Amino acid sequence: MPTDTLGRFLAALAPEHREAVGARPREEQERLAAAWERELEADDGLDTLDELSPPAAEAEAARRVLDRETD
């Protein structure tokens, strides 16, 4: 399991999104990973989900970050 923010972010993505994000420039990947980490820290609802299933909370935060990117 990756321990760096970018590695954890990529692992939290659905496979099809992981491939698309992986094709982006490294700087953009790191920007998205930082946004993902902020999402995890800021959302109290994800805290509750994190207690039940950390991978589910990470996946939900990743989905939200990508959704904002496409809006």
N, C-alpha and C positions, 0 to 999 in steps of 0.2 A: 504494500500500500504506500503510495507517495506521501511524503511529509511536507513538501513545499506547497505553497498556495496554488501555483499554477497546476502542478500535478494533481492536487486534490480536486481542483475545479474541473479539469479535464476528465478525471475519473467519475465525477458526479454527473457529467453530461450523458444523455442518451447516445448510443453509438453513432447515429447519423449526425448528431450535432457535434460530437467529439471530432469527427472527421472534418467537418466544415470549419470548426474553430481552429483545428490543428493546421489548416491550410492558410490561415491568416498570418500576417506578420507577427513576430514574437512580441513586439511592443503592444499590439492590439490584444493579443492573448493575455498579456500581463495586466492590461487595463481592465479587461473583462473579469479576470480572476480577482483583482482588487475590489471591483464592484460586487462580485459574488461574496467575498469575505465581509464587506460592509453590510450586505443584505442579511447574512447570517447573524451578524452582531446586532443589527438594529430591529429586527422583527421579533416581537415577543411571541407571536404564534409559532414561529419556527423553533423557539426555545422549548415549547411544550412538545412539538413533534420530535425534536432532537433527543429528548428524554426517552421517547418511545422507540425511535428509530433514527439514529444519526444519519445513515445513508439516505433515508427518505427526506430528511430536512435539507441535506446538502443538494439532493436532486431537485427539490422544489425551489430552492434559492437559485440554482443554476437555470432552471426553466424561466424564472421571473426575470433574471438578468438578460437572457436571450430574447424574451418577449419585449422587453423595453428597447432592445437594440433594433427590433423590426418595426416598432411603432413610429 
